[in-house]
Amino acid sequence: MNNHFCKVGKIKFGLSEVLNLKEVEHNYLKFSEEAYNLMQTDSALSDFLYEEASKLKKIILNLKNANTNDVDAVF
């Protein structure tokens, strides 16, 4: 069997190619607002939404850092 045209495992995508930054930012704002609105009525759901929003915030920061080509060095 000839694997000349096989690309399985040879193509890797970055986060910016898989996730749309605008969509992730929209979901972050939606989760944050919904968590704030539910803070007094359902604290468990509010905590869950805040946790999801913090995960999305990390993804947003990673996407924004991946888009910049600047090298940050600490001296």
C-alpha positions as CSV (number, residue, x, y, z in Angstrom):
1,M,0.0,0.0,0.0
2,N,1.4,3.3,-1.0
3,N,1.0,6.2,1.5
4,H,2.3,8.9,-0.8
5,F,-1.0,10.9,-0.7
6,C,-1.8,10.2,3.0
7,K,-1.9,13.4,5.1
8,V,-3.2,11.9,8.3
9,G,-1.2,13.3,11.2
10,K,0.8,15.6,9.0
11,I,-1.4,18.6,9.1
12,K,-1.7,20.5,12.3
13,F,-4.0,23.4,12.9
14,G,-3.4,26.3,15.3
15,L,-6.0,27.6,17.7
16,S,-6.7,30.6,15.5
17,E,-7.5,28.4,12.5
18,V,-10.0,26.2,14.5
19,L,-11.7,28.8,16.7
20,N,-13.2,32.1,15.6
21,L,-12.0,34.9,17.9
22,K,-15.2,37.0,17.6
23,E,-17.4,33.9,18.3
24,V,-15.4,33.1,21.4
25,E,-15.5,36.7,22.7
26,H,-19.3,36.7,22.1
27,N,-19.7,33.5,24.1
28,Y,-17.5,34.9,26.9
29,L,-19.7,38.0,27.2
30,K,-22.9,36.0,27.1
31,F,-21.7,33.6,29.8
32,S,-20.4,36.5,32.0
33,E,-23.7,38.4,31.7
34,E,-25.8,35.3,32.3
35,A,-23.7,34.4,35.4
36,Y,-24.2,37.9,36.8
37,N,-27.9,37.8,36.2
38,L,-28.2,34.4,38.0
39,M,-26.0,35.3,40.9
40,Q,-28.9,35.9,43.4
41,T,-31.3,33.2,42.2
42,D,-29.1,30.2,41.3
43,S,-25.6,30.4,42.7
44,A,-24.6,27.0,41.5
45,L,-25.4,27.8,37.9
46,S,-23.8,31.2,38.3
47,D,-20.6,29.6,39.5
48,F,-20.6,27.2,36.6
49,L,-21.1,30.0,34.1
50,Y,-18.3,32.0,35.7
51,E,-16.0,29.0,35.4
52,E,-16.9,28.5,31.7
53,A,-16.3,32.3,31.1
54,S,-12.9,32.1,32.7
55,K,-12.0,29.2,30.4
56,L,-13.1,31.2,27.4
57,K,-11.1,34.1,28.6
58,K,-8.0,32.0,28.7
59,I,-8.7,30.8,25.1
60,I,-9.2,34.4,24.0
61,L,-5.9,35.4,25.5
62,N,-4.2,32.5,23.8
63,L,-5.7,33.3,20.5
64,K,-4.7,37.0,20.8
65,N,-1.2,36.0,21.7
66,A,-1.0,33.5,18.8
67,N,-1.9,36.2,16.4
68,T,0.9,38.5,17.4
69,N,4.4,37.7,16.1
70,D,6.1,39.8,18.8
71,V,8.5,38.0,21.1
72,D,8.1,39.0,24.7
73,A,11.3,38.7,26.6
74,V,11.8,39.3,30.3
75,F,15.1,40.9,31.2
